[in-house]
Amino acid sequence: MIIPLLPELTLDLADEEAGLFDATGGEYRSDAPPPFWSFAWPGGMALGRFLLDQPLFVAGRSVMDLGAGSGLVGIAAARAGACTVTAVDTDPEALAACARNARANGVDIVTSTVPVPAEVIVAGDVFYSGPVAERVLGFLRRSGAEVLVGDPGRGYLPTRLFEALATYEVPVRVKLEDQCTMRTTIWRLR
């Protein structure tokens, strides 16, 4: 599937009409969590576009894609010249998707279920709930890496700790977001 905002990338994702809970019979169940990795989320799309347009942030540097999902941001980092990219996600299905999508886009990405040291950490749409935001922010602040985040304003990103670098109007799936576009900002941790 061609990705809005990133026509140079192709990813194996859920069909355009699929909803987040379709694979679970339309409801959330802890034994069958929704496949978050099978969608291109606005923060990841904007961050991927930013890296392709501004490769100096990752070119020649080691990159960790935190909460990698489909691998979109890591693939963009690899295309922008990162020397190594590690896609990190807790979902084994997401890591399998990262590997498939990296091959389909002609780039090399390593996958891992645990964070790895990197010069740059990229993270799209990881500030989606209070508890997750708290854990992610603590890790990012301790990492010592340059941190770039793509966030569509879901309300859990403490913007006072970040510097805005760019903003995009990202086309999104109405079935997921109840709107056609989302204003999404690229932030750098201060």
Protein Blocks (a to p, Z undefined) as FASTA:
>chain_A
ZZehilmbccddddfklcfklmnnopacfklccffklpccfklmmmmmmmmmmmmlmgop
acddehklnommmmmmmmnopabdcdddfblklmmmmmmmmmmnopacdddfbdcddfbd
cdehkllbfklmmmmmmmmmmnopacddddehnopacfklpccfbdcdddddfklnopab
dcddddddZZ
